[in-house]
């Protein structure tokens, strides 16, 4: 466990502070609507709420929604009444096709898959996005306000966000994806939406290019205020908060808190695995968090050498992980550096100026106490899909295969290991078909979208072109202050 210095505590209610230390602290609702802090940092709680072992044990037997309310409640402060939050949580998870929301599947001795793809778009992003849309919509209506959501996707975030926010009158949503670098199914889930408030943009570049454009837009404070920008990427704290829940529910089902459970997480932008760190900070006994990366192995290289240095993005069969700049890693650096905003500002300046930074020995030791990492190449991904199907009959998607390959490499016979199954295999039919000789069955949630007309705009990787496009279509433009 990373040990952090205690932040000033003026009350029992959680406030949120920027990883870069100079933005004002905010309450939950403001953090959710703000997304990225005004100093360019990411928001984290000023203190971690703790669940005592009896409180964790008491989650056993509860529905997923009931557990979610208990786990997330401390993060909300007084911004949302309990009864309203309960209603939104129940509505969010009523959209899932499995009664357990995030069921566990045993595939070997002490080896489990946590299926996170039973939501409307068949990807783990639905777990947070279905809730975020409802909570954000409530906040905007309560304030009689509108917002312009701008987000970048490497494949699944965009589809989940569009599904959750489509048709909401208080929100205009613009989603950027890398042109030609997501699967056909992922693209069509975004581009076949007919809602007037949805705008799809294909950027000529990589996901990292899309993410850089979004960050530049949020750091353009005058335009950010005028457009009333809000974010739904995992830079938004509410996403991380919601994803921490399934670590608790799965661990409790396997015997926590009486024993520690380890997790292997297919990782690109580091949000999903950081949610596991959040659960650990809240008191959930986690043995290890294994970061599973594909050929874009920046996190594995960083944990091995201490040097964070992006390379060129390589297109793989697991496109949602084709990332070399993992935004949420900044949150972990903040924790490992004793919550020093000054230190985070320094490493982020180094990253911008010289394309990299080096962690100190103390920071690296703190991170390695809980985290390890494995990089899985394309041949091993394909072999893992085939082997798992032959050995167990279970068909997994390429992202989950990255996780399973890493879990198999690091397995310990006496340790329960849960691998996060992040997407339905039918979202990647070509890669799965190549591995096992047949394409996976298409669930009805996906089938209806594949033949519909697509609507998207292709733009160069150019900030001016993007802002012109958004400003000509956004309905939330605010008059400048006088």
Secondary structure, DSSP 8 states (H G I E B T S, - for coil): ---------SSSS--EEETTS-S--B-HHHHHHH-B-TTS-BEEESS-----HHHHHTTTT--HHHHHHHHHHHHHTTSS-HHHHHHHHHHHHTT-SSTTSS-EEEEETTEEEEE---STTSBTHHHHHHHHHHHHHHHHHHTT--EEEEEEESSHHHHHHHHHHTT-TTEEEEEEEETT-S-HHHHHHHHT---TTEEEEEESS-HHHHHHHHHHHHH-HHHHHHHTEE--STTSHHHHHHHTHHHHHHHHHTTTTTS-EEEEEE-SSSHHHHHHHHHHHTT--EEEEEEEE-S--HHHHHHHHSEE--------S-GGG--SS-TTHHHHHHHHTTS-HHHHHHHHHHHHHHS-EE--HHHHHHHHTTEEEEE--HHHHHHHHHHHHHHHS----HHHHHHHHHHHHH--TTS-EEEEE-B-GGGGHHHHHHHHSS-----HHHHTTTTS----EEE-S-HHHHHHHHHTT-S-------
